[in-house]
């Protein structure tokens, strides 16, 4: 974790990397605890020096015969912290970076392991840690101040120090053991009439060759099936198609199941049918049947995307860690999740509710959904993309030539953990801006975790707690991570650290961790924009851009830091293009926003390869939907 505290200056990353300070109201400058008290006055001649803390003698009343009274020295102005002549930091640099992808990989962890359950505070549920101690048979919680009795046994085996890392592994498991390859990949493919649109592609003969969208999907699927056969022959693979109806082919060996008419608007019925559809064979046994099913596909009809996605998730829910790869080129226009060209408020709300509900159900089932659309189409990616964003999947916009590469990449088995939740604890008096819980405890429902996942959170100090924190040298922080491994083992990992408190005078802008701050800016502003809080996103962008300019005055900007500047430029362009009359984000803008929400400092090159300044040059009209 990486911290940068307001009145606490720190960047804390659980994997051992450090970051910057706490600042309230997004102002990094932290006033010294003696700020409001003038410095002692020098002693006057012929007078006995006084302690500056004693009250000054009363001023003698003016008397005409005595002349005017001696004038007192002018008051000393309050002390203000400055950063070597620079103005105070306007951006909140108190940021925690959680490298979730690394933390759920317990095979590489050097933490202490225990089969017992952690001892937790009766009030806030913070765990006993290396920072805890017993005084008079009572443990006073470091985070909320609650007095806990009967915790003597907790001290046994606990190490002391400023950093603690414990992994709790229960002896029993509620679920059956699952083979790592015993998961399902569902290809959910659009075969509506618009999939017949063709594009010219290069050919070896030099004469024009045209290939349709469906043909590009068919070629890509055959390649993906061949790759799965070679790399993961024991994995299950299923095929689902949709146009006016949903057809579940499964592994290609059974009679297809068709859902049409009234069934396309019955959520429970579709879920029940999908769960009941059996996938008994692995790709090694069904490869030829699936390839033939793919070759026989023909495009025609409308687009019932919602029911097809629901049926696919239901099938995959039987195997936690499974994936659904949704390929489409158009807007859903029949069945659940239907999107009208000019949606009314009621229909738009129902559409958003459906995709949110389906995404949450996929998370609960340990299913990851990836969404792939074609360039130049309009499928309301702002809504459909929620399926990928919430479940940990990918949002891609492809050309005919890149379809195979994207589908191949989406099939890679990179799921590390499911059912992941993170609970972050700070001292009472700290809060987390932009979060619903306005207290020192933050619960984050993550769901599925893949490699490289990084989550950032900023924190600040409540005004009434500022003076108290300025009297302290350090503050405690704790992360509790609960999840299931791929073999269904339940794990709780608890990391506790104590971070120093510093005023702004102790922090130089040139020494801030721009990797953490840049990723946080991208993630936060993208989330605010998708929620409709465009003005707040613009304010945050302006503050971060000013901070980057301030850093550049103190030291040269490194190459990776310029990438974060490009992110901010891209975000600024999209936010500036949003108009008051607009109701939905364009697919191009939505794709960028979802990529920004998945930004990572550990993989900045690949995560920004598709977010370049060419996005700014296009100036695609970005519209925002009230959510």
Secondary structure, DSSP 8 states (H G I E B T S, - for coil): ----EESSEEEEETTS-EEEEE-GGG------TTTTS-------TTS----TTS--------BTTTBS--------------BTTB----S---EEEE-HHHHT-GGG---EEESS---B-TTT--B--TT--EETTEEE-TTT--EEES-GGGGTT---SSEEEEEEE-S--SS----TT--EEEEEEE-SGGGG-EEEE--TTSS-EEEEHHHHHHHHHHHHHHHHHHH-TTSEEEEEEESSSEEEEETTTS--EEE-GGGGG-HHHHHHHHHHS-----HHHHHHHHHHHHHT----S---HHHHHHHHHHHHTTSTT-EEEEE-SS---SSTT---TT--HHHHHHHHHHHHHHHHHHHHTT-EEEEEEETT----HHHHHHHHHHHT--EEEE-GGGHHHHHHHHTS--EEEEEEEEEEEE-TTEE-TTSS--SSEEEEEEEEEETT--EEEE-EE-GGGHHHHHT-SEEEEEEEEEEEETT--EEEEEEEEEEE---GGG--GGGS-HHHHHHHHHHHHHHHHHTT-HHHHHHHHHHHHHHHHHHHHHS---HHHHHHHHHHHHHHHHHHH--TT--S--HHHHHHHHHHHT--STTHHHHTTT--HHHHHHT--------
